[in-house]
Amino acid sequence: MQHDVRLRAAARAVFDACYPSDDWSPIGFEEAEQRGTVHYRQAVEAVLLCRAELAAVDQPRLL
């Protein structure tokens, strides 16, 4: 993710939203990224799934 600034920023946003405190993740985004923790991998997976959904052309718009 480090090579794609926008995807990394999105992963950080998901990570921070899903794991807002030490009760959810004992370490912050930077360290989780370095260690490849499950929390980081889940945030990245969420971003990649969202990117695929948002890129789908044949999906009807909700708004």
MILUMPA-587084 format. One record per atom (N, C-alpha, C): residue number from 1; residue in three letters; chain; x, y, z. Coordinates in Angstrom, 1 decimal. Atoms other than C-alpha are relative to their C-alpha. Layout:
<sites>
{site NUM,ala,A,{X,Y,Z}}
...
</sites>
This chain:
<sites>
{site 1,met,A,{0.8,-1.2,0.0}}
{site 1,met,A,{0.0,0.0,0.0}}
{site 1,met,A,{0.9,1.3,0.0}}
{site 2,gln,A,{-0.8,-1.2,-0.1}}
{site 2,gln,A,{2.9,2.4,0.5}}
{site 2,gln,A,{0.2,0.7,-1.3}}
{site 3,his,A,{-0.2,-0.6,1.3}}
{site 3,his,A,{3.3,2.9,-3.2}}
{site 3,his,A,{-1.3,0.8,-0.5}}
{site 4,asp,A,{1.3,-0.6,0.4}}
{site 4,asp,A,{-0.4,4.0,-3.6}}
{site 4,asp,A,{-0.5,0.9,1.1}}
{site 5,val,A,{0.3,-0.9,-1.1}}
{site 5,val,A,{-0.9,7.1,-1.5}}
{site 5,val,A,{-1.5,0.1,0.3}}
{site 6,arg,A,{1.5,0.0,-0.2}}
{site 6,arg,A,{-4.7,7.2,-2.0}}
{site 6,arg,A,{-0.5,-1.2,0.7}}
{site 7,leu,A,{0.5,1.2,-0.7}}
{site 7,leu,A,{-5.3,3.6,-1.1}}
{site 7,leu,A,{0.5,-0.1,1.4}}
{site 8,arg,A,{-0.5,0.0,-1.4}}
{site 8,arg,A,{-3.0,3.9,1.9}}
{site 8,arg,A,{-0.8,0.9,0.9}}
{site 9,ala,A,{0.8,-0.9,-0.8}}
{site 9,ala,A,{-4.9,6.9,3.1}}
{site 9,ala,A,{-1.4,-0.6,0.3}}
{site 10,ala,A,{1.3,0.7,-0.2}}
{site 10,ala,A,{-8.2,5.0,2.6}}
{site 10,ala,A,{0.1,-1.1,1.1}}
{site 11,ala,A,{-0.2,1.0,-1.0}}
{site 11,ala,A,{-6.8,2.1,4.6}}
{site 11,ala,A,{0.2,0.5,1.4}}
{site 12,arg,A,{-0.1,-0.6,-1.3}}
{site 12,arg,A,{-5.8,4.4,7.4}}
{site 12,arg,A,{-1.3,0.5,0.5}}
{site 13,ala,A,{1.4,-0.5,-0.4}}
{site 13,ala,A,{-9.3,5.9,7.4}}
{site 13,ala,A,{-0.8,-1.1,0.5}}
{site 14,val,A,{0.8,1.1,-0.4}}
{site 14,val,A,{-10.9,2.5,7.6}}
{site 14,val,A,{0.6,-0.6,1.3}}
{site 15,phe,A,{-0.6,0.4,-1.2}}
{site 15,phe,A,{-8.4,1.4,10.3}}
{site 15,phe,A,{-0.4,0.8,1.2}}
{site 16,asp,A,{0.3,-0.9,-1.1}}
{site 16,asp,A,{-9.0,4.4,12.4}}
{site 16,asp,A,{-1.5,0.0,0.4}}
{site 17,ala,A,{1.5,0.1,-0.2}}
{site 17,ala,A,{-12.8,4.1,12.0}}
{site 17,ala,A,{-0.4,-1.3,0.7}}
{site 18,cys,A,{0.4,1.3,-0.6}}
{site 18,cys,A,{-12.9,0.4,12.9}}
{site 18,cys,A,{0.7,-0.3,1.3}}
{site 19,tyr,A,{-0.8,0.3,-1.1}}
{site 19,tyr,A,{-10.2,0.4,15.5}}
{site 19,tyr,A,{0.4,1.4,0.7}}
{site 20,pro,A,{-0.2,-1.3,-0.4}}
{site 20,pro,A,{-10.6,3.8,17.2}}
{site 20,pro,A,{0.9,0.2,1.3}}
{site 21,ser,A,{-0.7,-0.1,-1.3}}
{site 21,ser,A,{-8.8,3.0,20.5}}
{site 21,ser,A,{0.8,-1.3,0.3}}
{site 22,asp,A,{-0.8,1.2,-0.4}}
{site 22,asp,A,{-6.5,0.6,22.3}}
{site 22,asp,A,{-0.8,-1.2,0.3}}
{site 23,asp,A,{0.9,1.1,-0.3}}
{site 23,asp,A,{-9.5,-1.5,23.2}}
{site 23,asp,A,{-0.2,-0.9,-1.3}}
{site 24,trp,A,{0.3,0.7,1.2}}
{site 24,trp,A,{-9.8,-2.5,19.5}}
{site 24,trp,A,{1.3,-0.5,-0.6}}
{site 25,ser,A,{-1.3,0.4,0.6}}
{site 25,ser,A,{-6.2,-2.5,18.3}}
{site 25,ser,A,{1.1,0.6,1.0}}
{site 26,pro,A,{-1.0,-0.5,-1.0}}
{site 26,pro,A,{-3.2,-2.3,20.7}}
{site 26,pro,A,{1.1,0.9,-0.6}}
{site 27,ile,A,{-1.0,-0.9,0.6}}
{site 27,ile,A,{-1.1,-0.4,18.2}}
{site 27,ile,A,{-0.6,0.8,-1.1}}
{site 28,gly,A,{0.5,-0.9,1.0}}
{site 28,gly,A,{-1.6,2.4,15.7}}
{site 28,gly,A,{0.2,-0.5,-1.4}}
{site 29,phe,A,{-0.1,0.4,1.4}}
{site 29,phe,A,{-1.8,2.3,11.9}}
{site 29,phe,A,{1.4,-0.2,-0.5}}
{site 30,glu,A,{-1.4,0.1,0.5}}
{site 30,glu,A,{1.9,2.9,11.2}}
{site 30,glu,A,{0.6,-1.3,0.4}}
{site 31,glu,A,{-0.7,1.2,-0.5}}
{site 31,glu,A,{3.1,0.0,13.4}}
{site 31,glu,A,{-0.8,-1.2,-0.5}}
{site 32,ala,A,{0.8,1.1,0.5}}
{site 32,ala,A,{0.2,-2.2,12.3}}
{site 32,ala,A,{0.4,-0.3,-1.5}}
{site 33,glu,A,{-0.5,0.1,1.4}}
{site 33,glu,A,{1.3,-1.6,8.7}}
{site 33,glu,A,{1.3,-0.7,-0.1}}
{site 34,gln,A,{-1.4,0.5,-0.1}}
{site 34,gln,A,{4.9,-2.4,9.5}}
{site 34,gln,A,{0.0,-1.5,0.3}}
{site 35,arg,A,{0.1,1.3,-0.5}}
{site 35,arg,A,{3.9,-5.6,11.3}}
{site 35,arg,A,{-0.9,-0.9,-0.9}}
{site 36,gly,A,{1.0,0.7,0.7}}
{site 36,gly,A,{1.2,-6.6,8.9}}
{site 36,gly,A,{-1.0,-0.7,0.8}}
{site 37,thr,A,{1.0,0.7,-1.0}}
{site 37,thr,A,{-1.3,-7.3,11.7}}
{site 37,thr,A,{-1.3,-0.3,-0.7}}
{site 38,val,A,{1.3,0.3,0.5}}
{site 38,val,A,{-4.7,-8.7,11.2}}
{site 38,val,A,{-0.9,1.2,-0.1}}
{site 39,his,A,{0.8,-1.2,0.0}}
{site 39,his,A,{-6.2,-5.3,11.9}}
{site 39,his,A,{0.4,0.8,-1.3}}
{site 40,tyr,A,{-0.5,-0.7,1.2}}
{site 40,tyr,A,{-4.1,-3.7,9.1}}
{site 40,tyr,A,{-0.5,-0.8,-1.3}}
{site 41,arg,A,{0.4,0.8,1.1}}
{site 41,arg,A,{-4.9,-6.6,6.7}}
{site 41,arg,A,{-1.5,0.1,-0.3}}
{site 42,gln,A,{1.4,-0.1,0.1}}
{site 42,gln,A,{-8.6,-6.3,7.4}}
{site 42,gln,A,{-0.4,1.4,-0.6}}
{site 43,ala,A,{0.2,-1.3,0.5}}
{site 43,ala,A,{-8.5,-2.5,6.7}}
{site 43,ala,A,{0.3,0.1,-1.5}}
{site 44,val,A,{-0.4,0.1,1.4}}
{site 44,val,A,{-6.7,-3.1,3.4}}
{site 44,val,A,{-1.0,-0.8,-0.8}}
{site 45,glu,A,{1.0,0.8,0.7}}
{site 45,glu,A,{-9.1,-5.8,2.4}}
{site 45,glu,A,{-1.3,0.8,-0.2}}
{site 46,ala,A,{1.3,-0.8,0.1}}
{site 46,ala,A,{-12.1,-3.5,3.1}}
{site 46,ala,A,{0.2,1.1,-1.1}}
{site 47,val,A,{-0.2,-1.1,1.0}}
{site 47,val,A,{-10.5,-0.7,0.9}}
{site 47,val,A,{0.0,-0.7,-1.4}}
{site 48,leu,A,{-0.1,0.7,1.3}}
{site 48,leu,A,{-9.8,-3.2,-1.9}}
{site 48,leu,A,{-1.4,-0.4,-0.5}}
{site 49,leu,A,{1.4,0.4,0.3}}
{site 49,leu,A,{-13.4,-4.5,-1.8}}
{site 49,leu,A,{-0.8,1.2,-0.4}}
{site 50,cys,A,{0.7,-1.2,0.4}}
{site 50,cys,A,{-14.8,-1.0,-1.8}}
{site 50,cys,A,{0.4,0.6,-1.3}}
{site 51,arg,A,{-0.5,-0.4,1.3}}
{site 51,arg,A,{-12.6,0.0,-4.7}}
{site 51,arg,A,{-0.6,-0.7,-1.1}}
{site 52,ala,A,{0.6,0.9,1.0}}
{site 52,ala,A,{-13.9,-2.9,-6.7}}
{site 52,ala,A,{-1.4,0.4,-0.2}}
{site 53,glu,A,{1.4,-0.3,0.1}}
{site 53,glu,A,{-17.5,-2.0,-5.9}}
{site 53,glu,A,{-0.2,1.4,-0.6}}
{site 54,leu,A,{0.1,-1.4,0.5}}
{site 54,leu,A,{-17.0,1.7,-6.7}}
{site 54,leu,A,{0.4,0.0,-1.5}}
{site 55,ala,A,{-0.4,0.0,1.4}}
{site 55,ala,A,{-15.3,0.8,-10.0}}
{site 55,ala,A,{-0.9,-0.7,-0.9}}
{site 56,ala,A,{0.9,0.8,0.8}}
{site 56,ala,A,{-18.1,-1.4,-11.2}}
{site 56,ala,A,{-0.9,0.9,-0.8}}
{site 57,val,A,{0.8,-0.9,0.8}}
{site 57,val,A,{-19.7,0.3,-14.1}}
{site 57,val,A,{-1.5,-0.4,-0.1}}
{site 58,asp,A,{1.4,0.5,0.2}}
{site 58,asp,A,{-22.8,-1.8,-14.4}}
{site 58,asp,A,{-0.9,0.0,1.2}}
{site 59,gln,A,{0.8,-0.1,-1.2}}
{site 59,gln,A,{-24.0,-1.2,-10.9}}
{site 59,gln,A,{-0.9,1.3,0.0}}
{site 60,pro,A,{0.8,-1.2,-0.1}}
{site 60,pro,A,{-27.0,1.2,-10.5}}
{site 60,pro,A,{0.4,0.9,1.1}}
{site 61,arg,A,{-0.4,-1.0,-1.0}}
{site 61,arg,A,{-26.4,4.3,-8.5}}
{site 61,arg,A,{-1.1,0.0,1.1}}
{site 62,leu,A,{1.0,-0.1,-1.1}}
{site 62,leu,A,{-28.1,4.5,-5.1}}
{site 62,leu,A,{-0.6,1.3,0.2}}
{site 63,leu,A,{0.5,-1.3,-0.1}}
{site 63,leu,A,{-28.6,8.2,-5.2}}
{site 63,leu,A,{-0.5,0.6,-1.2}}
</sites>
